[in-house]
Amino acid sequence: MVVPIGSDEWPARSLLGVLSPPARQSLLDLGTEVRFDEGAVLLREGMDDQHVLLLLSGFAKVTATVENGETSLLAVRAAGDTVGEMAAMSGAARSATVTACGPLTARVSKAGVLRELLLSRPEVSIALTAMVADRLRWANRRRLDFRGYPAKVRLARLLVELAESYGSSRADGVVIGCRLTQPELATMVGAAETTIHKVLRDLRDEDLLETGYRSTTIRDLPELERLADLSDNWRTSLTNGRSRADVREVTSDQ
């Protein structure tokens, strides 16, 4: 199997990024490799299937339908992440839809195969549990942000987190390789689409942000972090996934 990303290049906060090489390879060996085109639905909300996907390349959007029938963007997932693990572990119906943002490659495994690996590889089980807990903390933090900060600060926080988690450093800034639409950004920060339109225009005018086809470039990450008004606790939470990599040598021998 040819892995699109080098073994030492997985995003630091992804599941593959925090695992030791042996545990990482055990996960990469599961299932079969499948390629998806842009717009392909990997998982659909409400379905009873229970397979799990390990993303090897590309980006995917996680969306759900709210009570009024509109679609809300919940999260972005990238290479090194898993999607579908909640249904695989609980047996419940899918809680969200996952769609490829562009060409995407993944390993698709049956729920039973994943559970067998978790029993035989405690390191993978601990890392997956920690990842799910991080996602819950992220969702809780979003709710607190909605009440405590204006839309511009909320959007800055989201962009900083996407840059820290999935960004690639380039000469002109940090590139987030998943192009998010204004309605999607609005749902993620709890603001009206017209408000997000104005905020994005302001960020572009201030030379902090550049938007293009399938990508967003953070032109001045330190200044965007200042605008995001990040506390020490917020920064600790943001980098918590990286610190778990220091623990993996202990768990990998168990």
Phi and psi in degrees as a GROMACS rama.xvg file:
@    title "Ramachandran Plot"
@    xaxis  label "Phi"
@    yaxis  label "Psi"
@TYPE xy
-99.2144  117.946  VAL-2
-88.7002  126.621  VAL-3
-62.7161  -22.2853  PRO-4
-118.176  140.635  ILE-5
-62.1988  154.104  GLY-6
-61.2305  -23.84  SER-7
-102.517  11.958  ASP-8
-117.249  9.26831  GLU-9
-68.3123  144.446  TRP-10
-50.5746  135.744  PRO-11
-59.827  -29.6492  ALA-12
-96.1412  3.04644  ARG-13
-82.2849  166.538  SER-14
-61.6259  -46.7755  LEU-15
-64.891  -29.8971  LEU-16
-69.4186  -25.8615  GLY-17
-98.2282  -7.5595  VAL-18
-86.2337  151.329  LEU-19
-69.206  157.544  SER-20
-52.9553  -44.2524  PRO-21
-63.4879  -43.9504  PRO-22
-67.1121  -38.5407  ALA-23
-60.7576  -44.3446  ARG-24
-65.5327  -35.9656  GLN-25
-60.4427  -38.8635  SER-26
-71.5734  -39.7035  LEU-27
-67.7028  -22.653  LEU-28
-81.0574  -10.7999  ASP-29
-73.8685  147.141  LEU-30
67.6928  -158.614  GLY-31
-126.164  150.447  THR-32
-83.3315  132.217  GLU-33
-131.658  141.341  VAL-34
-108.294  140.008  ARG-35
-123.98  142.609  PHE-36
-85.3902  164.997  ASP-37
-56.5416  133.943  GLU-38
87.8307  -6.78075  GLY-39
-69.0166  140.06  ALA-40
-89.458  116.755  VAL-41
-81.3169  -42.0824  LEU-42
-139.235  146.769  LEU-43
-122.87  132.067  ARG-44
-54.4516  133.762  GLU-45
90.8444  -13.6449  GLY-46
-75.6473  155.405  MET-47
-98.5963  1.6126  ASP-48
-65.6843  153.642  ASP-49
-129.803  18.1424  GLN-50
-73.7871  162.825  HIS-51
-124.59  147.555  VAL-52
-118.304  134.822  LEU-53
-105.824  114.18  LEU-54
-75.2138  129.915  LEU-55
-103.552  -28.7478  LEU-56
-154.927  158.759  SER-57
84.5841  -174.878  GLY-58
-127.486  153.052  PHE-59
-136.733  148.996  ALA-60
-105.094  138.048  LYS-61
-106.907  118.815  VAL-62
-128.877  159.168  THR-63
-145.273  155.529  ALA-64
-92.0362  127.355  THR-65
-89.6653  176.541  VAL-66
-60.1303  -32.0613  GLU-67
-83.4668  5.18302  ASN-68
92.0061  -7.77647  GLY-69
-80.2114  157.065  GLU-70
-96.4897  132.952  THR-71
-116.384  131.761  SER-72
-78.398  122.894  LEU-73
-96.9561  -37.1916  LEU-74
-167.246  169.97  ALA-75
-120.818  138.591  VAL-76
-122.74  147.499  ARG-77
-135.359  -179.772  ALA-78
-51.4267  134.553  ALA-79
99.0558  -14.8998  GLY-80
-92.1444  159.799  ASP-81
-107.352  153.469  THR-82
-134.256  143.627  VAL-83
92.5891  3.5929  GLY-84
-69.8473  -26.8882  GLU-85
-66.2867  -46.7977  MET-86
-66.7964  -36.5579  ALA-87
-63.387  -36.1963  ALA-88
-87.6654  -33.1448  MET-89
-96.8676  -23.1383  SER-90
81.1794  1.35959  GLY-91
-79.3662  166.857  ALA-92
-67.614  158.799  ALA-93
-59.2722  133.006  ARG-94
-93.2278  -8.32049  SER-95
-155.95  165.674  ALA-96
-103.15  138.652  THR-97
-118.526  125.205  VAL-98
-126.987  138.231  THR-99
-70.15  130.557  ALA-100
-79.1242  -24.5384  CYS-101
-160.396  -167.175  GLY-102
-54.4716  135.937  PRO-103
-145.088  142.654  LEU-104
-121.655  139.119  THR-105
-146.643  157.894  ALA-106
-98.751  126.061  ARG-107
-106.82  124.821  VAL-108
-128.802  149.988  SER-109
-73.3575  152.466  LYS-110
-58.4397  -41.2942  ALA-111
-62.875  -36.8796  GLY-112
-65.9131  -40.9929  VAL-113
-64.13  -43.4214  LEU-114
-62.5437  -38.2686  ARG-115
-62.6813  -40.7566  GLU-116
-65.3906  -41.3567  LEU-117
-62.6306  -34.0176  LEU-118
-72.3738  -35.1266  LEU-119
-88.2759  -20.3931  SER-120
-124.482  86.2639  ARG-121
-56.3073  -31.8464  PRO-122
-60.8527  -42.1535  GLU-123
-66.8932  -41.2365  VAL-124
-61.4006  -45.0503  SER-125
-64.8038  -43.0281  ILE-126
-65.6584  -40.5932  ALA-127
-65.9641  -41.6178  LEU-128
-62.0493  -42.9248  THR-129
-63.8885  -37.9084  ALA-130
-64.4102  -43.7877  MET-131
-62.12  -40.1277  VAL-132
-64.5437  -39.4212  ALA-133
-61.3584  -39.6923  ASP-134
-66.7098  -36.1537  ARG-135
-66.3763  -43.1477  LEU-136
-61.5511  -39.8767  ARG-137
-60.5558  -44.771  TRP-138
-64.6206  -40.7206  ALA-139
-64.8171  -38.6724  ASN-140
-65.0789  -37.9838  ARG-141
-59.903  -42.9219  ARG-142
-62.5539  -40.9293  ARG-143
-66.4698  -39.6211  LEU-144
-60.6711  -38.0978  ASP-145
-56.372  -38.4312  PHE-146
-86.6313  -26.0879  ARG-147
-106.981  -11.3258  GLY-148
-137.04  150.786  TYR-149
-69.6891  166.307  PRO-150
-58.9063  -37.6603  ALA-151
-64.1657  -40.7595  LYS-152
-68.6996  -41.3491  VAL-153
-61.85  -42.5973  ARG-154
-67.4312  -40.1337  LEU-155
-60.1652  -41.5658  ALA-156
-63.0328  -43.021  ARG-157
-62.8341  -45.0554  LEU-158
-65.8004  -38.9826  LEU-159
-62.1675  -43.7533  VAL-160
-66.185  -41.38  GLU-161
-63.4424  -39.2761  LEU-162
-66.2567  -42.1053  ALA-163
-67.1431  -37.3259  GLU-164
-83.2776  -41.981  SER-165
-129.265  4.73978  TYR-166
-77.1856  154.658  GLY-167
-120.671  125.798  SER-168
-73.373  129.867  SER-169
-130.033  174.685  ARG-170
-61.9695  -33.1578  ALA-171
-96.0361  6.35932  ASP-172
140.205  -158.798  GLY-173
-106.215  121.636  VAL-174
-98.4763  126.093  VAL-175
-98.23  113.686  ILE-176
-78.8725  10.7216  GLY-177
-118.236  115.215  CYS-178
-79.3698  117.599  ARG-179
-102.086  133.789  LEU-180
-75.9334  163.649  THR-181
-62.1021  -41.8412  GLN-182
-61.1181  -37.0463  PRO-183
-67.6389  -43.0566  GLU-184
-62.1284  -38.4792  LEU-185
-61.4285  -42.5505  ALA-186
-69.062  -32.1624  THR-187
-74.4227  -26.5917  MET-188
-109.654  3.31262  VAL-189
67.4649  45.8405  GLY-190
-132.5  162.382  ALA-191
-70.8603  150.115  ALA-192
-61.2624  -36.963  GLU-193
-63.7625  -35.4011  THR-194
-66.6987  -44.0722  THR-195
-64.1237  -37.5311  ILE-196
-57.4877  -45.3157  HIS-197
-67.359  -42.5062  LYS-198
-63.705  -43.6049  VAL-199
-62.3025  -40.6289  LEU-200
-61.9517  -41.9403  ARG-201
-62.9724  -43.1711  ASP-202
-65.6413  -36.488  LEU-203
-68.6927  -42.2229  ARG-204
-62.689  -32.7426  ASP-205
-84.2668  4.10358  GLU-206
59.9252  32.66  ASP-207
-95.9959  -20.7456  LEU-208
-144.769  145.09  LEU-209
-136.913  127.748  GLU-210
-109.368  141.856  THR-211
-147.623  -172.29  GLY-212
-67.1077  118.19  TYR-213
64.3753  13.9736  ARG-214
-155.075  157.808  SER-215
-130.746  132.085  THR-216
-112.44  124.209  THR-217
-85.714  110.782  ILE-218
-78.0367  -30.5794  ARG-219
-141.43  85.7419  ASP-220
-64.3815  -42.9897  LEU-221
-58.1507  -40.2639  PRO-222
-70.134  -36.6489  GLU-223
-66.2834  -37.2113  LEU-224
-63.2043  -39.6473  GLU-225
-62.8027  -44.0377  ARG-226
-61.7705  -35.499  LEU-227
-70.4946  -11.5001  ALA-228
55.2098  53.2471  ASP-229
-80.6977  128.493  LEU-230
-84.3026  167.145  SER-231
-61.8156  -39.0711  ASP-232
-64.36  -40.134  ASN-233
-63.7012  -42.3075  TRP-234
-65.1747  -39.7801  ARG-235
-61.3818  -42.5284  THR-236
-64.597  -38.7574  SER-237
-64.9349  -37.8421  LEU-238
-96.7318  6.71406  THR-239
-60.255  -34.4754  ASN-240
-62.7676  -34.7734  GLY-241
-67.4192  -38.6131  ARG-242
-65.6339  -26.4406  SER-243
-65.069  -23.3186  ARG-244
-64.3631  -27.3312  ALA-245
-71.2053  -18.8491  ASP-246
-92.9118  -15.6183  VAL-247
-65.2789  -27.5176  ARG-248
-65.8414  -29.9784  GLU-249
-73.3406  -46.908  VAL-250
-72.8805  -25.1962  THR-251
-70.2764  -19.0819  SER-252
-91.2624  -2.64783  ASP-253
